[in-house]
């Protein structure tokens, strides 16, 4: 199995690229969806968050108040780190089992869509790593329009993350999303062709078929040894 890492920054257009992979038939494990699931009502993750941040981060129905929690963590780096530390084990475990499900289905290539790929030290799981990059001014403007926030609030959100230039330097593949959607699609088609090339022998050995083949060889080898005894 080939696990392709996909990351970027806030308002960089990572979700656009992720959706392009989905529409092309490549399965995507989305860490944002997983992160929402681990703090649903009644989950251990939500209980940890409520204990750490207080009941004011909960809505009347017991669900998490994402807007309130977002205000807290974006204005306080220490609390943002605390939240990441609390939820990281739950998110990592859920992502692992999503990958296992796709492996059982026989998927050869999957996209691991994680905004905090490097921050969570999960880049070692993936090869290659795709970073969706955007120039700083375009990122700022798109974030202000998308969230309807002031320039100061937008800058605070952007500055709360590792810079896109740093991630770009760590990438195996970069998609520049500063231009039009047509330009992004053109770049995407080249990337899609690259990441869906036939698996290497090492990657194949970890696929469902590769493991089955190894088991078959072991069975045949054991049977032949038994017959010779």
C-alpha positions as CSV (number, residue, x, y, z in Angstrom):
1,X,0.0,0.0,0.0
2,X,1.1,3.5,-0.8
3,X,0.1,6.1,1.8
4,X,0.4,9.6,0.3
5,X,0.6,12.5,2.8
6,X,-1.4,15.6,1.9
7,X,-1.1,18.7,4.0
8,X,-1.1,22.5,3.7
9,X,-2.1,25.5,5.8
10,X,-5.3,27.2,6.7
11,X,-7.1,28.5,3.5
12,X,-4.3,27.1,1.3
13,X,-6.8,24.9,-0.7
14,X,-5.9,21.5,0.7
15,X,-9.5,20.5,0.8
16,X,-9.9,21.4,-2.9
17,X,-7.0,19.0,-3.7
18,X,-8.4,16.4,-1.4
19,X,-11.8,16.5,-3.2
20,X,-10.0,16.2,-6.5
21,X,-8.4,12.9,-5.3
22,X,-11.8,11.7,-4.2
23,X,-13.5,12.5,-7.5
24,X,-10.6,10.6,-9.2
25,X,-11.5,7.5,-7.3
26,X,-8.5,7.6,-4.8
27,X,-9.7,7.0,-1.2
28,X,-8.9,9.7,1.3
29,X,-8.6,9.5,5.1
30,X,-9.5,12.9,6.3
31,X,-8.0,13.8,9.7
32,X,-10.5,16.8,10.1
33,X,-13.4,14.3,9.9
34,X,-11.7,12.0,12.3
35,X,-11.0,14.9,14.7
36,X,-14.6,15.8,14.7
37,X,-15.7,12.2,15.3
38,X,-13.4,11.8,18.4
39,X,-15.1,14.7,20.2
40,X,-18.7,13.8,19.5
41,X,-21.1,13.7,22.4
42,X,-20.3,10.8,24.8
43,X,-16.8,10.1,23.5
44,X,-13.7,9.9,25.8
45,X,-12.2,12.7,23.7
46,X,-15.0,15.1,24.5
47,X,-14.8,14.3,28.2
48,X,-11.1,15.1,28.2
49,X,-11.8,18.4,26.5
50,X,-14.6,19.3,28.9
51,X,-12.4,18.6,31.9
52,X,-9.5,20.6,30.5
53,X,-11.4,23.6,29.2
54,X,-14.6,23.6,31.2
55,X,-18.2,23.2,30.4
56,X,-18.3,26.5,28.6
57,X,-16.9,24.7,25.5
58,X,-20.1,22.6,25.4
59,X,-23.4,23.4,23.9
60,X,-26.7,22.9,25.7
61,X,-27.2,19.6,24.0
62,X,-23.8,18.3,25.2
63,X,-22.1,18.6,21.9
64,X,-18.8,20.6,21.6
65,X,-19.0,24.3,20.9
66,X,-16.5,24.5,18.1
67,X,-16.7,28.2,17.8
68,X,-15.9,28.8,21.5
69,X,-13.1,26.2,21.5
70,X,-11.6,27.7,18.4
71,X,-11.5,31.2,20.1
72,X,-9.7,29.7,23.1
73,X,-7.0,27.8,21.2
74,X,-6.3,30.4,18.5
75,X,-5.6,33.0,21.2
76,X,-3.5,30.9,23.5
77,X,-0.7,28.7,22.1
78,X,-0.4,26.8,25.4
79,X,-4.0,25.8,25.3
80,X,-3.7,24.8,21.6
81,X,-0.9,22.5,22.5
82,X,-2.9,21.1,25.4
83,X,-5.8,20.3,23.1
84,X,-3.5,18.6,20.5
85,X,-1.9,16.5,23.3
86,X,-5.3,15.4,24.6
87,X,-6.7,14.4,21.3
88,X,-3.6,13.1,19.5
89,X,-3.9,9.5,20.8
90,X,-7.6,9.3,19.8
91,X,-7.0,10.8,16.4
92,X,-4.0,8.6,15.6
93,X,-5.8,5.5,16.6
94,X,-8.8,6.3,14.5
95,X,-6.7,7.1,11.5
96,X,-4.8,3.8,11.9
97,X,-8.1,1.9,11.8
98,X,-9.4,3.8,8.8
99,X,-6.2,2.8,7.0
100,X,-6.6,-0.8,8.1
101,X,-10.2,-0.8,6.7
102,X,-8.9,0.4,3.3
103,X,-6.1,-2.1,3.4
104,X,-8.6,-4.9,3.9
105,X,-10.6,-3.6,0.9
106,X,-7.4,-4.0,-1.2
107,X,-6.8,-0.3,-1.8
108,X,-3.3,0.2,-3.4
109,X,-3.0,3.9,-2.9
110,X,-4.7,6.1,-0.2
111,X,-4.4,9.8,0.6
112,X,-3.8,10.7,4.2
113,X,-5.2,14.3,4.5
114,X,-3.7,15.8,7.7
115,X,-3.4,19.6,8.2
116,X,-0.9,18.9,11.1
117,X,1.0,16.1,9.3
118,X,4.4,17.5,10.4
119,X,3.3,18.8,13.8
120,X,1.8,15.5,14.7
121,X,5.0,13.7,13.6
122,X,2.9,11.6,11.2
123,X,5.0,12.4,8.1
124,X,7.0,9.3,8.7
125,X,3.8,7.3,7.8
126,X,3.7,8.7,4.3
127,X,5.6,8.8,1.1
128,X,5.4,10.9,-0.9
129,X,4.3,14.1,0.9
130,X,2.2,16.6,-1.0
131,X,2.0,20.2,0.3
132,X,-0.7,22.5,-1.0
133,X,1.0,25.9,-1.0
134,X,-0.3,29.4,-1.5
135,X,1.4,32.8,-1.5
136,X,0.9,34.7,1.9
137,X,-1.2,37.5,0.5
138,X,-3.6,35.2,-1.3
139,X,-3.8,33.0,1.8
140,X,-4.7,36.1,4.0
141,X,-7.3,37.4,1.6
142,X,-9.0,34.0,1.1
143,X,-9.1,33.3,4.8
144,X,-10.7,36.7,5.5
145,X,-13.4,36.1,2.9
146,X,-14.0,32.5,3.8
147,X,-14.4,33.1,7.5
148,X,-15.7,36.7,7.4
149,X,-13.0,37.8,9.9
150,X,-10.8,40.8,10.2
151,X,-7.2,41.0,8.9
152,X,-5.8,40.8,12.5
153,X,-7.8,37.7,13.3
154,X,-6.8,36.1,10.0
155,X,-3.1,36.8,10.7
156,X,-3.5,35.3,14.1
157,X,-4.9,32.1,12.7
158,X,-2.2,31.9,10.1
159,X,0.6,32.6,12.5
160,X,-0.7,29.9,14.9
161,X,0.5,27.3,12.3
162,X,3.9,26.3,11.0
163,X,4.6,28.4,8.0
164,X,3.7,27.1,4.6
165,X,7.2,27.9,3.3
166,X,8.6,25.6,5.9
167,X,6.2,22.8,4.9
168,X,7.0,23.5,1.2
169,X,10.7,22.9,1.9
170,X,9.8,19.5,3.4
171,X,7.5,18.4,0.6
172,X,8.2,15.8,-2.1
173,X,5.5,17.4,-4.2
174,X,4.2,21.0,-4.1
175,X,0.9,22.1,-5.6
176,X,0.8,25.9,-5.9
177,X,-2.8,26.9,-5.4
178,X,-2.2,30.7,-5.7
179,X,-3.8,30.9,-9.1
180,X,-7.0,29.8,-10.7
181,X,-8.8,26.5,-10.0
182,X,-8.0,25.5,-13.6
183,X,-4.3,25.9,-12.9
184,X,-4.7,23.8,-9.7
185,X,-6.5,21.1,-11.7
186,X,-3.7,21.0,-14.3
187,X,-1.1,20.5,-11.6
188,X,-3.3,17.9,-9.9
189,X,-3.5,15.7,-13.0
190,X,0.3,15.5,-13.1
191,X,0.4,14.7,-9.4
192,X,-2.3,12.1,-9.7
193,X,-0.3,10.3,-12.5
194,X,2.8,10.3,-10.3
195,X,1.2,8.9,-7.1
196,X,-0.8,6.2,-8.9
197,X,2.1,4.6,-10.7
198,X,2.5,0.9,-10.0
199,X,3.6,0.0,-6.5
200,X,7.3,-0.7,-5.7
201,X,8.1,-4.2,-4.5
202,X,8.4,-2.8,-1.0
203,X,5.0,-1.2,-1.2
204,X,3.4,-4.3,-2.8
205,X,4.8,-6.5,0.0
206,X,2.7,-4.5,2.5
207,X,-0.5,-4.6,0.4
208,X,-3.2,-7.1,1.0
209,X,-2.2,-9.1,-2.0
210,X,1.5,-9.0,-1.0
211,X,0.8,-10.3,2.5
212,X,-1.5,-13.0,1.1
213,X,1.3,-14.0,-1.3
214,X,3.8,-14.2,1.5
215,X,1.5,-16.4,3.5
216,X,0.9,-18.6,0.5
217,X,4.7,-19.1,0.0
218,X,5.1,-19.9,3.7
219,X,2.3,-22.4,3.5
220,X,3.7,-24.1,0.4
221,X,7.2,-24.1,1.9
222,X,6.0,-25.7,5.1
223,X,4.0,-28.3,3.1
224,X,7.0,-29.2,1.1
225,X,9.2,-29.5,4.2
226,X,6.5,-31.7,5.8
227,X,6.4,-33.9,2.7
228,X,10.2,-34.4,2.8
229,X,10.2,-35.4,6.4
